[in-house]
Every structure is written in C-alpha cells, then in structure tokens.
Amino acid sequence: MKPTSSRAARRLAKKNAKAAPLTLQDLTNRVGKARPRGVDAALLTRAKRILMSYLETALGYGMPVQQVIDEMASGQTAWRLGHAVRDEMLKVPPDAVRKAACKQGCAFCCILSGDNGGVITGFEAAQLHAALLPLQGQRDGRDWHANACPALDPETQACRTYEARPMICRSFLSTDAAACEANADGGEEQGAGLLGSHLDYLAIHAVCRQVLKGIQQTHTYDLAETARSAVTGATQQDALAAARQAPSTLEHACRDTAG
C-alpha cells in the first residue's frame, strides 16, 4: 500500500530506515551530526574528522559494523585514536614533554583528588581491573597515602599495573615535582597538567557516545573506584557497576580539561 500523504510517506521512510541494518556509512553520517555538550567547536571538528577517518579505514578493511559499534561503545576506539594523536604529537615533543620532571617513584600525581579520581572508559576499566585483581589483599598505594591509587606499590610508589594504566595516567606530566607535591595536598601550583592529546581522546569518546545513542550504551567509569573494587576481589561486572559514572561526568571532564 502506498502512503496517502507526504506525512505518511515520511513516517514510512523513517520506519524502514529503522528496520534496515546499520552500516558504517550510517555511523559516519551520525558523526557528522553529533554535537556533544562540553566540547568546544574547534576540538569537536578535529574529533569528528579523526573519527570519520577511522570509520573510513574500518570500511576499507571490511570490519563488521557490530565490532565497530562495540569498540566505540567500550572506549577502545577513543583509546586507539587518542594514542595515535599522542604519538604524532610526540614526534616533535613540546617543551613540557622535553622538560618533564616525571620519573619512577615520583607519584604525587597518583594521589587521587576530586569526586571521581579520573574519568576512564569501559575498555580501560576492564584492563585495569584485570591487572589489579591478582593483587587483591596485598598492601597498596593507600598504605603510603590515604588517597593514593591502589595500583601503586606502597614501598616504591611505582605503578604495579603500568602497562594497563588508563589514558589519563599516560597523559599527565609535570615540569615541577615540587608543584605536584604541593597540589597533592590541595595546592594550586603551576607546572603540572595533561597533554593536549587527552582532550582529543575525551572528545572522541563524547562523539562516540552521541553517535551510538539509541544503539548501544556508552559509559565512563571512576578510576579510583575501579581500582578499589579490583583489589578487594570484586568481579569485573560488580566493579564496573560500582564505578559507573553519571552521563554528565564526561561532559564536565571535557569542559574542565579544556579549561
């Protein structure tokens, strides 16, 4: 039966579009329309361009659409693309990188402050949980400082899950260790901050979440709670359930990090 009006035709077209299987081109179209809150215009343009390039590559390699969706939802896509941006930036390291005072055992940046201890994706939370679970029951960073990350060794202040550390840990650096120590006690000294590539990583994940709205849930997680749950022996499912953040947290992280 043919539609009897233009309105009916639009309804039918919309219904048929929903019934049709998603394609990578559909996802690309959604990227073009995405307007996540908290991401400024210039950063959003760059994040969308990077994500569209990724989808074009996925199409060229014949990746299944569901695999692409799963990776976008988990944060694995943002992780990969954030690393790519970071690696490109480090080919010509900025002054902050070349003059970094960071070294093993200097762990003042691992004293977790704020309400969430750091925003991480589901992909990162799963990696961190898997790395920490075998260490359950052992002394951890909180035996060195009450607010320290449980992933720390309390004696050496070295990260016990270095290969599984989230992007926020990989992005933080400082040109002044004394400033980090002061800030760990609530100060506001200059010299410490995040690499610019971390903004791209957050923005890409924010775009992914909006692209997948109505398709697949996309969450962020509390770094500190994920680590605490893992060292107490909680299952990954329970740990991530306890660490899941409110949807607005990613928006605030994008805005605050840019600021």
C-alpha positions, 0 to 999 in steps of 0.5 A, spaced: 500 500 500 502 506 498 502 512 503 496 517 502 500 523 504 507 526 504 506 525 512 505 518 511 510 517 506 515 520 511 513 516 517 514 510 512 521 512 510 523 513 517 520 506 519 524 502 514 530 506 515 529 503 522 528 496 520 534 496 515 541 494 518 546 499 520 552 500 516 558 504 517 556 509 512 550 510 517 555 511 523 559 516 519 553 520 517 551 520 525 558 523 526 557 528 522 551 530 526 553 529 533 554 535 537 556 533 544 555 538 550 562 540 553 566 540 547 568 546 544 567 547 536 574 547 534 576 540 538 569 537 536 571 538 528 578 535 529 574 529 533 569 528 528 574 528 522 579 523 526 573 519 527 570 519 520 577 517 518 577 511 522 570 509 520 573 510 513 579 505 514 574 500 518 570 500 511 576 499 507 578 493 511 571 490 511 570 490 519 563 488 521 559 494 523 557 490 530 565 490 532 565 497 530 559 499 534 562 495 540 569 498 540 566 505 540 561 503 545 567 500 550 572 506 549 577 502 545 576 506 539 577 513 543 583 509 546 586 507 539 585 514 536 587 518 542 594 514 542 595 515 535 594 523 536 599 522 542 604 519 538 604 524 532 604 529 537 610 526 540 614 526 534 616 533 535 615 533 543 613 540 546 617 543 551 613 540 557 614 533 554 622 535 553 622 538 560 618 533 564 620 532 571 616 525 571 620 519 573 619 512 577 617 513 584 615 520 583 607 519 584 604 525 587 600 525 581 597 518 583 594 521 589 587 521 587 583 528 588 576 530 586 569 526 586 571 521 581 579 520 581 579 520 573 574 519 568 576 512 564 572 508 559 569 501 559 575 498 555 580 501 560 576 499 566 576 492 564 584 492 563 585 495 569 581 491 573 584 485 570 591 487 572 589 489 579 585 483 581 591 478 582 593 483 587 587 483 591 589 483 599 596 485 598 598 492 601 597 498 596 598 505 594 593 507 600 598 504 605 603 510 603 597 515 602 590 515 604 588 517 597 593 514 593 591 509 587 591 502 589 595 500 583 601 503 586 606 499 590 606 502 597 614 501 598 616 504 591 610 508 589 611 505 582 605 503 578 604 495 579 599 495 573 603 500 568 602 497 562 594 497 563 594 504 566 588 508 563 589 514 558 589 519 563 595 516 567 599 516 560 597 523 559 599 527 565 606 530 566 609 535 570 615 540 569 615 541 577 615 535 582 615 540 587 608 543 584 605 536 584 607 535 591 604 541 593 597 540 589 597 533 592 595 536 598 590 541 595 595 546 592 594 550 586 601 550 583 603 551 576 607 546 572 603 540 572 597 538 567 595 533 561 597 533 554 593 536 549 592 529 546 587 527 552 582 532 550 582 529 543 581 522 546 575 525 551 572 528 545 572 522 541 569 518 546 563 524 547 562 523 539 562 516 540 557 516 545 552 521 541 553 517 535 551 510 538 545 513 542 539 509 541 544 503 539 548 501 544 550 504 551 556 508 552 559 509 559 565 512 563 567 509 569 571 512 576 578 510 576 579 510 583 573 506 584 575 501 579 581 500 582 578 499 589 573 494 587 579 490 583 583 489 589 578 487 594 576 481 589 570 484 586 568 481 579 569 485 573 561 486 572 560 488 580 566 493 579 564 496 573 557 497 576 560 500 582 564 505 578 559 507 573 559 514 572 553 519 571 552 521 563 554 528 565 561 526 568 564 526 561 561 532 559 564 536 565 571 532 564 571 535 557 569 542 559 574 542 565 580 539 561 579 544 556 579 549 561 
